[in-house]
Amino acid sequence: MAKTLSVGIIGAGGIARDAHLPNYLKYGDKVEIVAVCDVVKQKAEQLATDFNIPHVFSNYEEMFQEIELDAVSICTPNKFHYSSTIGALKAGCHVLCEKPPAMTAKEAEEMAAAAEKAGKILTYGFHFRHSPQVEVLKRFIDGGELGGIYAARVIAMRRRGIPGWGVFTNKELQGGGPLIDIGVHMLDTALYLMDYPEPDTVFGVTYQKLGTKKGVGLMGSWDWENFSVEDMARGMITFKNGASILLESAFAANIEKADEMNVTLMGDKGGADVFPLKIYQEKHDSLIDISPTYLPKQNYHELELKRFVEACLEGTAPISTPEQGVYLQRIINGLYESALKGEAIKISNSILV
Ligand SMILES: NC(=O)c1ccc[n+]([C@@H]2O[C@H](COP(=O)([O-])OP(=O)(O)OC[C@H]3O[C@@H](n4cnc5c(N)ncnc54)[C@H](O)[C@@H]3O)[C@@H](O)[C@H]2O)c1
């Protein structure tokens, strides 16, 4: 690696503390965490104390004016991904923005255009892409072992997993509930493995049946009186190449399993489940299942950060691109719009060519 990367953190909450900072710190003198910014200055100060960060700000514009940074991690609630990404790109920084890319497709488009204009990296925190299951399956897919993938199921379902911390149940700050928070991870995983086909039409339904009532919380006690997001979203997505995805995502639903995150892919030569990884094929007059007896042990967040640092210092290409972020955001916002209107929504204007 060529030089030291000066990094700033915007948003001093859970994901910054648990995933970004500890993994940046694995780089010794290759990465220097120079500044942290949080609108709640005490949170930035606490993080600075805990991780030995020299500069603290409560306003990222001030941070960009006063300190020269090479790269920024954006770890704010979803509402501020857009403005802080645009600010960082204008200040000449590479950006690793947490998922989802933004609140709207228009914001994601402007973020992609700003990255292009600045000539800087913009990538998103879709850490499941860095899992061994996805990496190994991608090699099977690239080797043609599933054939053409024409159908998928996306599951991000929790029985009573409404977060009891943060702002995950606040529509104004997050843009939505399980669909934009956890469904987005599995949807991105499916799209990545399907080579990000161009979306055509979406049909979505959302429910708010359990989140607004007091109840058992397997992820802490949530603020049920101010619960303003959906507690379940379901949808169908069709693509210009004829493929389709069925999606289900819930913070709370009356199902057996406490938590299920999975993608099922169906191709004309084989299929697969991703979590846990299992491949289904027809060979030599038999139906066979392949499951790995060994997978490399990988810390998904560590690899995500490693690849971001390498992209910044060595010019390697990040696997999550701004254009994919636009497709994803169009699907998410299309599903919400469809649920609101009660009709299917046609998605147009391809920018992935
Ligand atoms: N990749 C993952 O699996 C994963 C997991 C958790 C959260 N996330 C994402 O990370 C982001 C943050 O989530 P979190 O759990 O850390 O939330 P959090 O609430 O713990 O932390 C967010 C922090 O941002 C600060 N903040 C709010 N507005 C700001 C602004 N304008 N400028 C600077 N700071 C601001 C808040 O004060 C807070 O300290 C969300 O977008 C979420 O979707 C991703």
The ligand as an SDF file (V2000), in Angstrom:
LIG
                    3D

 44 48  0  0  0  0  0  0  0  0999 V2000
  -24.1220   -3.0510    7.7790 N   0  0  0  0  0  0  0  0  0  0  0  0
  -24.9220   -3.3600    8.7830 C   0  0  0  0  0  0  0  0  0  0  0  0
  -25.2550   -4.4980    9.0430 O   0  0  0  0  0  0  0  0  0  0  0  0
  -25.4750   -2.2700    9.6280 C   0  0  0  0  0  0  0  0  0  0  0  0
  -25.8070   -2.5090   10.9730 C   0  0  0  0  0  0  0  0  0  0  0  0
  -26.3010   -1.4590   11.7390 C   0  0  0  0  0  0  0  0  0  0  0  0
  -26.4990   -0.2180   11.1660 C   0  0  0  0  0  0  0  0  0  0  0  0
  -26.1950   -0.0200    9.8380 N   0  0  0  0  0  0  0  0  0  0  0  0
  -26.4210    1.2880    9.2110 C   0  0  0  0  0  0  0  0  0  0  0  0
  -25.5570    2.2380    9.8250 O   0  0  0  0  0  0  0  0  0  0  0  0
  -26.2210    3.4730    9.9680 C   0  0  0  0  0  0  0  0  0  0  0  0
  -26.1450    3.8940   11.4210 C   0  0  0  0  0  0  0  0  0  0  0  0
  -26.7050    2.8920   12.2220 O   0  0  0  0  0  0  0  0  0  0  0  0
  -26.2890    2.7170   13.7580 P   0  0  0  0  0  0  0  0  0  0  0  0
  -26.8360    1.4330   14.1990 O   0  0  0  0  0  0  0  0  0  0  0  0
  -24.8370    2.9720   13.9600 O   0  0  0  0  0  0  0  0  0  0  0  0
  -27.1440    3.9090   14.3790 O   0  0  0  0  0  0  0  0  0  0  0  0
  -26.9000    4.7230   15.7280 P   0  0  0  0  0  0  0  0  0  0  0  0
  -28.1790    5.3990   16.0290 O   0  0  0  0  0  0  0  0  0  0  0  0
  -26.2710    3.8380   16.7550 O   0  0  0  0  0  0  0  0  0  0  0  0
  -25.7810    5.8170   15.3280 O   0  0  0  0  0  0  0  0  0  0  0  0
  -26.0070    6.8520   14.4200 C   0  0  0  0  0  0  0  0  0  0  0  0
  -25.2390    8.0610   14.9140 C   0  0  0  0  0  0  0  0  0  0  0  0
  -25.3220    9.1030   13.9220 O   0  0  0  0  0  0  0  0  0  0  0  0
  -25.4530   10.3430   14.6150 C   0  0  0  0  0  0  0  0  0  0  0  0
  -25.9900   11.3270   13.6810 N   0  0  0  0  0  0  0  0  0  0  0  0
  -27.2870   11.5750   13.3670 C   0  0  0  0  0  0  0  0  0  0  0  0
  -27.3540   12.5500   12.4400 N   0  0  0  0  0  0  0  0  0  0  0  0
  -26.0830   12.9290   12.1650 C   0  0  0  0  0  0  0  0  0  0  0  0
  -25.5090   13.9080   11.3090 C   0  0  0  0  0  0  0  0  0  0  0  0
  -26.2770   14.6580   10.5170 N   0  0  0  0  0  0  0  0  0  0  0  0
  -24.1750   14.0680   11.3080 N   0  0  0  0  0  0  0  0  0  0  0  0
  -23.3980   13.3110   12.1300 C   0  0  0  0  0  0  0  0  0  0  0  0
  -23.8740   12.3670   12.9610 N   0  0  0  0  0  0  0  0  0  0  0  0
  -25.2080   12.1830   12.9780 C   0  0  0  0  0  0  0  0  0  0  0  0
  -26.3530   10.0180   15.7950 C   0  0  0  0  0  0  0  0  0  0  0  0
  -26.2380   10.9950   16.8160 O   0  0  0  0  0  0  0  0  0  0  0  0
  -25.8060    8.6650   16.2020 C   0  0  0  0  0  0  0  0  0  0  0  0
  -24.7770    8.7720   17.1690 O   0  0  0  0  0  0  0  0  0  0  0  0
  -27.6410    3.2780    9.4370 C   0  0  0  0  0  0  0  0  0  0  0  0
  -27.7140    3.7590    8.1260 O   0  0  0  0  0  0  0  0  0  0  0  0
  -27.8340    1.7700    9.4350 C   0  0  0  0  0  0  0  0  0  0  0  0
  -28.6860    1.3190    8.3960 O   0  0  0  0  0  0  0  0  0  0  0  0
  -25.6680   -1.0080    9.0930 C   0  0  0  0  0  0  0  0  0  0  0  0
  1  2  1  0
  2  3  2  0
  2  4  1  0
  4  5  1  0
  4 44  2  0
  5  6  2  0
  6  7  1  0
  7  8  2  0
  8  9  1  0
  8 44  1  0
  9 10  1  0
  9 42  1  0
 10 11  1  0
 11 12  1  0
 11 40  1  0
 12 13  1  0
 13 14  1  0
 14 15  2  0
 14 16  1  0
 14 17  1  0
 17 18  1  0
 18 19  2  0
 18 20  1  0
 18 21  1  0
 21 22  1  0
 22 23  1  0
 23 24  1  0
 23 38  1  0
 24 25  1  0
 25 26  1  0
 25 36  1  0
 26 27  1  0
 26 35  1  0
 27 28  2  0
 28 29  1  0
 29 30  1  0
 29 35  2  0
 30 31  1  0
 30 32  2  0
 32 33  1  0
 33 34  2  0
 34 35  1  0
 36 37  1  0
 36 38  1  0
 38 39  1  0
 40 41  1  0
 40 42  1  0
 42 43  1  0
M  CHG  2   8   1  16  -1
M  END
$$$$
